[in-house]
Amino acid sequence: MSKILIRGAKVLGGEPQDVLLDGETIEAVGTGLSAEGATVIGAEGQILLPGLVDLHTHLREPGREDSETVLTGTRAAASGGYTAVFAMANTHPVADTAGVVEQVYRLGKEAGYCDVQPIGAVTVGLEGKKLAELGAMHDSAAGVTVFSDDGKCVDDAVIMRRALEYVKAFGGVVAQHAQEPRLTEGAQMNEGIVSAELGLGGWPAVAEESIIARDVLLAEHVGSRVHICHLSTAGSVEIVRWAKSRGIDVTAEVTPHHLLLTDELVRTYNPVYKVNPPLRTERDVLALREALADGTIDIVATDHAPHPHEDKDCEWAAAAMGMVGLETALSVVQQTMVETGLLDWAGVADRMSFAPARIGRATGHGRPVSAGEPANLVLVDPAYRGTVDPADFASRSRNTPYEGRELPGRVTHTFLRGRATVMDGKLA
């Protein structure tokens, strides 16, 4: 692999520096660097970050290749600046055995656009009745460390306790989709003023908050790690903040769409805004931003949920829940967190690379931009402004809530172990 010299990039938003890549590693970081025969990339005005890590991606393969494949999903990830993604277990068949997680892991290796770390199901078939092969999945070639029934809640307290106890043995973590099922039967959107006016079934905040409260107490009781998926309410923020103040080993994520969009958009009846958990109120959005800024919420995770055209282009009640997000996540974070002054670029690096890599034990990712470290990097042009056109997406699906919306920032280059997966804004 030839050497690559990145000139004048603002490393983590700091002073301009040169970064020299040699093979799979960073050889040097400094000013006035040179290397004979190196490919030179002029990066003046651009931000250099460690490659992004997404702890919550749906790649759909095996079983729903009409929505996404590991190849198309990782191409989308690279386009968005990601060098590692964690693939959720709600595939067909469910990733609840060593065989299935190894299949997903191998598909990621073959695709080559970013590292794919499978997430194992907590329960067999996501049915919430019997623990899946947690130890076997961890001991497999995929080395699973994160387990989740995402899409469904592990609502049985005994099963959740047993899972937390089991993963403690190898330092794993259970990632909970916090949704009390009885409180959300028939739910179509956030329960509140808008749902009442539209006559749509409401998804109350307490359905999320009650599960989070239970699970942080269970994690404290057994001394294990719990991670809260796609936290979406102001009340959930307060529970996590309280749990952390007690020393409970809890981490939490927020999606880009919950940092920007509100339930007022549901007035359009456009199913592109139908998601689980649902879009909440402006008060919730502001609370989530503050919590991400102060570290109560540890990371941004996309919950990239691709769906084919026919599953979204229908009446609201029949539409699937979910949005694609890998290719727009960094732009939304720039708009909601950086341009509002809530986070600097070093904070973005923490919430979108360092912290998710640490939570998921993603070796080689979320590392400092310094000599001797793996060359997993992303270059971002923060001055760029562009209108989102889903026709340009690398993802197989187009269900973005940002179509026609102007967003800031653009990923110009992504490097996976020194190899460019995106060059000049285009997939390599």
C-alpha positions as CSV (number, residue, x, y, z in Angstrom):
1,M,0.0,0.0,0.0
2,S,1.4,3.4,-0.9
3,K,1.9,6.2,1.5
4,I,-0.8,8.9,1.8
5,L,0.0,12.4,3.1
6,I,-3.0,14.4,4.3
7,R,-2.0,18.1,4.4
8,G,-3.3,20.8,6.6
9,A,-6.3,19.0,8.2
10,K,-7.6,20.2,11.6
11,V,-7.1,17.1,13.7
12,L,-10.2,16.9,16.0
13,G,-10.9,20.5,15.0
14,G,-7.6,21.8,16.3
15,E,-4.7,23.5,14.6
16,P,-3.9,22.4,11.0
17,Q,-1.5,19.5,10.8
18,D,-0.2,17.0,8.3
19,V,-0.9,13.3,8.8
20,L,1.2,10.7,7.1
21,L,-0.3,7.2,6.5
22,D,2.0,4.3,5.7
23,G,0.1,1.1,5.0
24,E,-2.4,0.3,7.7
25,T,-1.0,2.7,10.3
26,I,-0.4,6.4,11.0
27,E,3.3,7.0,10.6
28,A,3.5,10.6,11.7
29,V,1.4,13.7,12.7
30,G,3.0,17.1,12.6
31,T,3.6,20.2,10.4
32,G,5.7,20.3,7.3
33,L,5.7,16.6,6.8
34,S,6.9,15.1,3.5
35,A,7.2,11.6,2.0
36,E,8.7,10.8,-1.3
37,G,6.1,9.2,-3.7
38,A,3.2,9.7,-1.3
39,T,-0.2,10.5,-2.6
40,V,-1.0,14.0,-1.3
41,I,-4.4,15.0,-0.2
42,G,-5.0,18.7,0.3
43,A,-7.2,19.0,3.4
44,E,-7.0,22.7,4.3
45,G,-10.2,23.8,6.1
46,Q,-11.3,20.2,6.7
47,I,-11.7,18.3,10.0
48,L,-9.9,15.0,10.5
49,L,-11.6,12.6,12.9
50,P,-11.0,9.0,13.9
51,G,-13.2,6.7,11.8
52,L,-16.8,6.8,13.1
53,V,-18.2,3.8,14.9
54,D,-22.0,3.0,14.9
55,L,-23.2,0.8,17.7
56,H,-26.6,0.4,16.2
57,T,-27.0,-0.5,12.5
58,H,-29.5,-2.7,10.7
59,L,-27.9,-4.4,7.7
60,R,-30.9,-6.7,7.1
61,E,-28.8,-9.6,5.7
62,P,-29.6,-12.5,6.0
63,G,-33.3,-12.5,5.0
64,R,-34.2,-9.0,4.0
65,E,-31.8,-8.3,1.2
66,D,-34.6,-6.3,-0.6
67,S,-34.0,-3.6,2.1
68,E,-30.2,-3.7,2.5
69,T,-27.2,-6.1,2.3
70,V,-24.0,-6.1,4.2
71,L,-22.3,-4.8,1.1
72,T,-24.7,-1.9,0.4
73,G,-25.0,-1.1,4.1
74,T,-21.3,-0.9,4.6
75,R,-20.9,1.2,1.5
76,A,-23.4,3.6,3.0
77,A,-21.4,3.5,6.3
78,A,-18.2,4.4,4.5
79,S,-20.0,7.2,2.7
80,G,-21.0,8.6,6.1
81,G,-17.5,8.4,7.5
82,Y,-17.8,5.1,9.4
83,T,-15.1,2.5,9.7
84,A,-17.0,0.1,12.0
85,V,-20.6,-0.7,12.5
86,F,-22.4,-3.1,14.9
87,A,-25.1,-5.1,13.0
88,M,-28.3,-5.7,14.9
89,A,-29.6,-9.2,15.4
90,N,-33.2,-8.9,14.0
91,T,-32.4,-10.6,10.7
92,H,-34.1,-13.7,9.1
93,P,-32.9,-16.0,10.6
94,V,-32.3,-14.1,13.8
95,A,-28.6,-13.8,14.8
96,D,-29.1,-15.9,17.9
97,T,-26.5,-18.6,17.1
98,A,-22.7,-18.7,16.4
99,G,-23.5,-19.8,12.9
100,V,-25.5,-16.7,12.0
101,V,-23.2,-14.1,13.6
102,E,-20.2,-15.7,11.9
103,Q,-22.1,-15.5,8.5
104,V,-22.6,-11.7,9.1
105,Y,-19.0,-11.3,10.2
106,R,-17.7,-13.0,7.1
107,L,-19.9,-10.9,4.8
108,G,-18.5,-7.8,6.4
109,K,-14.9,-9.0,5.7
110,E,-15.8,-9.8,2.1
111,A,-17.4,-6.4,1.5
112,G,-14.4,-4.6,2.8
113,Y,-15.9,-1.1,3.2
114,C,-15.9,-1.1,7.0
115,D,-15.6,-3.6,9.9
116,V,-18.8,-5.3,10.7
117,Q,-19.3,-6.5,14.3
118,P,-22.4,-8.6,14.7
119,I,-24.7,-8.0,17.7
120,G,-26.1,-11.2,19.1
121,A,-29.8,-11.7,20.1
122,V,-30.5,-11.9,23.8
123,T,-33.2,-14.4,23.4
124,V,-33.9,-17.2,21.0
125,G,-35.8,-15.8,18.0
126,L,-36.2,-12.5,19.8
127,E,-39.1,-14.1,21.5
128,G,-38.1,-13.1,25.0
129,K,-38.6,-16.5,26.5
130,K,-35.2,-18.3,26.5
131,L,-31.7,-17.0,26.5
132,A,-29.9,-17.4,23.2
133,E,-26.4,-18.9,22.9
134,L,-24.6,-15.9,24.4
135,G,-21.4,-17.7,25.3
136,A,-21.2,-19.5,22.0
137,M,-21.6,-16.3,20.0
138,H,-18.9,-14.6,22.1
139,D,-16.6,-17.5,21.6
140,S,-17.2,-17.7,17.9
141,A,-15.1,-16.1,15.2
142,A,-17.3,-13.1,15.4
143,G,-16.3,-12.5,19.0
144,V,-19.7,-11.0,19.9
145,T,-19.6,-8.6,22.9
146,V,-23.0,-6.7,22.5
147,F,-26.3,-8.5,22.8
148,S,-29.7,-7.0,21.9
149,D,-33.3,-8.0,21.0
150,D,-33.6,-4.5,19.4
151,G,-36.9,-4.1,17.6
152,K,-38.3,-5.9,20.7
153,C,-37.9,-5.2,24.4
154,V,-36.6,-7.9,26.8
155,D,-39.6,-7.2,29.0
156,D,-39.3,-10.2,31.3
157,A,-37.3,-9.0,34.3
158,V,-36.0,-12.5,35.1
159,I,-34.7,-13.0,31.5
160,M,-33.1,-9.6,31.6
161,R,-31.4,-10.3,34.9
162,R,-30.1,-13.7,33.6
163,A,-28.7,-12.0,30.5
164,L,-26.9,-9.3,32.5
165,E,-25.4,-12.0,34.8
166,Y,-24.3,-14.1,31.8
167,V,-22.5,-11.4,29.8
168,K,-20.7,-10.2,33.0
169,A,-18.5,-13.3,32.8
170,F,-16.8,-12.1,29.6
171,G,-17.3,-8.3,29.8
172,G,-20.2,-8.1,27.4
173,V,-23.1,-5.7,27.5
174,V,-26.9,-6.0,27.0
175,A,-28.3,-3.2,24.8
176,Q,-32.0,-2.8,25.7
177,H,-34.7,-1.5,23.4
178,A,-36.7,0.1,26.2
179,Q,-40.4,-0.3,25.3
180,E,-42.9,-1.7,27.7
181,P,-45.0,-3.8,25.3
182,R,-48.4,-3.5,27.1
183,L,-48.1,0.3,27.2
184,T,-47.5,0.6,23.5
185,E,-50.1,-1.8,22.0
186,G,-51.4,-0.1,18.8
187,A,-49.0,2.8,19.2
188,Q,-48.4,4.8,16.0
189,M,-46.6,7.9,17.3
190,N,-45.6,9.8,20.5
191,E,-48.4,10.1,22.9
192,G,-49.2,13.8,23.4
193,I,-51.0,16.8,22.0
194,V,-50.3,15.9,18.3
195,S,-51.4,12.2,18.7
196,A,-54.7,13.4,20.4
197,E,-55.4,15.9,17.6
198,L,-54.6,13.3,14.8
199,G,-56.4,10.5,16.5
200,L,-53.4,8.2,16.3
201,G,-52.5,5.6,19.0
202,G,-50.0,7.1,21.4
203,W,-46.6,5.7,22.5
204,P,-46.1,7.2,26.0
205,A,-42.8,8.3,27.4
206,V,-43.4,6.2,30.5
207,A,-43.2,3.0,28.3
208,E,-39.5,3.8,27.7
209,E,-38.7,5.3,31.1
210,S,-40.2,2.5,33.2
211,I,-38.0,-0.1,31.4
212,I,-34.9,2.0,31.7
213,A,-35.5,2.5,35.5
214,R,-36.0,-1.3,35.9
215,D,-32.9,-2.2,33.9
216,V,-30.5,0.2,35.6
217,L,-31.5,-1.2,38.9
218,L,-31.0,-4.8,37.6
219,A,-27.6,-3.8,36.3
220,E,-26.7,-2.4,39.7
221,H,-28.0,-5.5,41.5
222,V,-25.9,-7.9,39.4
223,G,-22.9,-5.6,38.8
224,S,-23.2,-5.8,35.1
225,R,-23.2,-3.4,32.1
226,V,-26.4,-2.2,30.4
227,H,-26.7,0.0,27.4
228,I,-29.9,1.9,26.5
229,C,-30.7,2.0,22.8
230,H,-32.1,5.1,21.1
231,L,-33.1,7.0,24.3
232,S,-35.7,9.5,23.3
233,T,-37.4,11.4,26.2
234,A,-36.4,14.0,28.8
235,G,-37.5,11.6,31.5
236,S,-35.2,8.9,30.3
237,V,-32.3,11.4,30.4
238,E,-33.1,12.1,34.1
239,I,-33.2,8.4,35.0
240,V,-29.8,7.7,33.3
241,R,-28.3,10.8,34.9
242,W,-29.5,9.5,38.3
243,A,-28.2,6.0,37.6
244,K,-24.7,7.3,36.7
245,S,-24.7,9.4,39.9
246,R,-25.1,6.2,41.8
247,G,-22.2,4.6,40.0
248,I,-24.3,2.2,38.0
249,D,-22.6,0.9,34.8
250,V,-25.1,2.3,32.3
251,T,-24.4,3.8,28.9
252,A,-26.9,5.4,26.5
253,E,-27.3,6.4,22.9
254,V,-29.3,8.9,21.0
255,T,-30.1,8.9,17.3
256,P,-29.5,11.8,15.0
257,H,-33.2,12.0,14.1
258,H,-34.1,12.4,17.8
259,L,-31.7,15.3,18.0
260,L,-33.4,17.2,15.2
261,L,-37.0,16.1,14.4
262,T,-40.2,16.4,16.4
263,D,-43.6,14.8,16.4
264,E,-45.1,17.9,14.7
265,L,-43.8,16.3,11.4
266,V,-46.3,13.5,11.8
267,R,-49.1,16.0,10.9
268,T,-48.0,15.4,7.3
269,Y,-48.9,11.7,7.6
270,N,-45.8,11.0,5.7
271,P,-44.7,7.5,6.8
272,V,-41.0,8.5,6.4
273,Y,-41.4,10.0,9.9
274,K,-42.7,6.8,11.5
275,V,-40.0,5.4,13.7
276,N,-39.5,3.4,16.9
277,P,-39.1,5.0,19.4
278,P,-41.3,7.8,17.9
279,L,-40.3,11.3,17.2
280,R,-40.9,13.2,20.5
281,T,-41.5,16.9,21.4
282,E,-39.3,19.9,21.1
283,R,-38.8,19.7,24.9
284,D,-37.4,16.2,24.5
285,V,-35.2,17.2,21.6
286,L,-33.6,20.0,23.6
287,A,-33.1,17.7,26.7
288,L,-31.4,15.1,24.5
289,R,-29.0,17.6,23.0
290,E,-28.1,18.9,26.5
291,A,-27.6,15.3,27.7
292,L,-25.3,14.4,24.8
293,A,-23.3,17.6,25.5
294,D,-22.9,16.9,29.2
295,G,-22.1,13.2,28.7
296,T,-25.3,11.8,30.3
297,I,-25.9,10.3,26.9
298,D,-22.6,8.7,25.8
299,I,-22.9,8.3,22.1
300,V,-24.7,9.0,18.9
301,A,-25.9,5.8,17.1
302,T,-27.8,5.9,13.8
303,D,-30.4,3.1,14.2
304,H,-30.0,2.9,10.4
305,A,-33.2,1.1,9.5
306,P,-33.6,0.6,5.8
307,H,-36.9,-0.4,4.3
308,P,-38.0,-1.1,0.6
309,H,-40.2,1.4,-1.1
310,E,-43.4,-0.6,-0.7
311,D,-43.0,-0.8,3.1
312,K,-43.0,3.0,3.4
313,D,-45.0,4.2,0.4
314,C,-48.4,3.3,2.0
315,E,-50.8,4.6,4.5
316,W,-49.4,5.5,7.9
317,A,-50.9,2.7,9.9
318,A,-49.5,0.0,7.6
319,A,-46.0,1.5,7.2
320,A,-42.9,0.0,8.7
321,M,-41.1,1.9,11.4
322,G,-37.6,3.2,10.8
323,M,-35.3,5.6,8.9
324,V,-31.9,5.3,7.1
325,G,-29.2,7.3,8.8
326,L,-25.7,6.3,8.1
327,E,-25.1,8.8,5.3
328,T,-26.6,11.8,7.1
329,A,-25.6,11.2,10.7
330,L,-22.5,13.4,10.9
331,S,-24.3,16.3,9.1
332,V,-27.2,16.2,11.6
333,V,-24.7,16.1,14.5
334,Q,-22.9,19.1,13.0
335,Q,-26.1,21.1,12.7
336,T,-27.6,20.2,16.1
337,M,-24.5,20.0,18.3
338,V,-21.5,21.8,16.7
339,E,-23.3,24.7,15.1
340,T,-25.3,25.3,18.3
341,G,-22.1,25.4,20.3
342,L,-23.0,22.4,22.4
343,L,-20.1,20.2,21.2
344,D,-16.8,20.9,19.5
345,W,-15.3,18.5,17.0
346,A,-13.3,16.8,19.7
347,G,-16.6,16.1,21.4
348,V,-18.0,14.7,18.2
349,A,-15.0,12.4,18.0
350,D,-15.8,11.2,21.5
351,R,-19.5,10.6,21.0
352,M,-19.2,9.1,17.5
353,S,-15.9,7.2,17.7
354,F,-14.1,6.9,21.0
355,A,-17.1,6.1,23.2
356,P,-18.9,3.7,20.9
357,A,-15.7,1.8,20.2
358,R,-15.1,1.5,24.0
359,I,-18.7,0.4,24.8
360,G,-18.6,-2.3,22.0
361,R,-14.9,-3.3,22.5
362,A,-14.2,-2.5,18.9
363,T,-10.5,-3.2,18.8
364,G,-8.5,-0.8,16.5
365,H,-11.3,1.7,16.3
366,G,-11.9,4.9,18.3
367,R,-8.2,5.4,18.6
368,P,-6.2,8.7,18.9
369,V,-5.0,10.3,15.7
370,S,-1.4,9.8,16.5
371,A,1.7,7.9,15.2
372,G,1.5,4.2,15.5
373,E,-2.3,4.0,15.6
374,P,-4.5,2.3,13.0
375,A,-5.2,4.5,10.1
376,N,-9.0,4.5,10.5
377,L,-9.9,8.1,9.7
378,V,-12.5,10.4,8.2
379,L,-12.1,13.8,6.6
380,V,-15.0,16.2,6.8
381,D,-15.6,19.5,5.0
382,P,-17.7,21.5,7.5
383,A,-18.2,24.4,5.2
384,Y,-20.2,22.4,2.7
385,R,-23.9,22.9,2.4
386,G,-26.0,20.6,0.4
387,T,-29.6,19.4,-0.1
388,V,-30.2,15.7,0.7
389,D,-31.1,13.7,-2.3
390,P,-31.7,10.0,-1.5
391,A,-31.0,9.1,-5.1
392,D,-27.4,9.7,-4.3
393,F,-27.3,7.2,-1.4
394,A,-25.2,4.1,-1.4
395,S,-27.8,2.4,0.8
396,R,-30.3,0.1,-1.0
397,S,-33.2,2.0,0.7
398,R,-34.3,5.6,0.4
399,N,-36.4,6.1,3.5
400,T,-34.7,9.3,4.8
401,P,-36.6,12.0,6.7
402,Y,-34.2,14.6,5.3
403,E,-35.1,14.5,1.6
404,G,-35.0,18.0,0.3
405,R,-33.5,19.4,3.5
406,E,-30.3,21.4,3.5
407,L,-27.7,19.9,5.9
408,P,-24.1,21.0,6.6
409,G,-20.9,19.1,6.1
410,R,-19.7,16.4,3.8
411,V,-17.5,13.4,4.2
412,T,-14.7,13.8,1.6
413,H,-12.5,10.8,2.5
414,T,-12.8,7.7,4.6
415,F,-9.8,5.5,5.3
416,L,-10.1,1.9,6.7
417,R,-6.6,0.8,7.9
418,G,-5.0,3.2,5.4
419,R,-7.0,2.2,2.4
420,A,-9.4,4.8,1.0
421,T,-13.0,3.6,1.0
422,V,-14.2,7.1,0.0
423,M,-12.1,9.5,-2.1
424,D,-13.2,13.1,-3.0
425,G,-16.7,12.3,-1.8
426,K,-17.1,9.2,-3.9
427,L,-16.9,5.5,-3.0
428,A,-13.5,4.1,-3.9
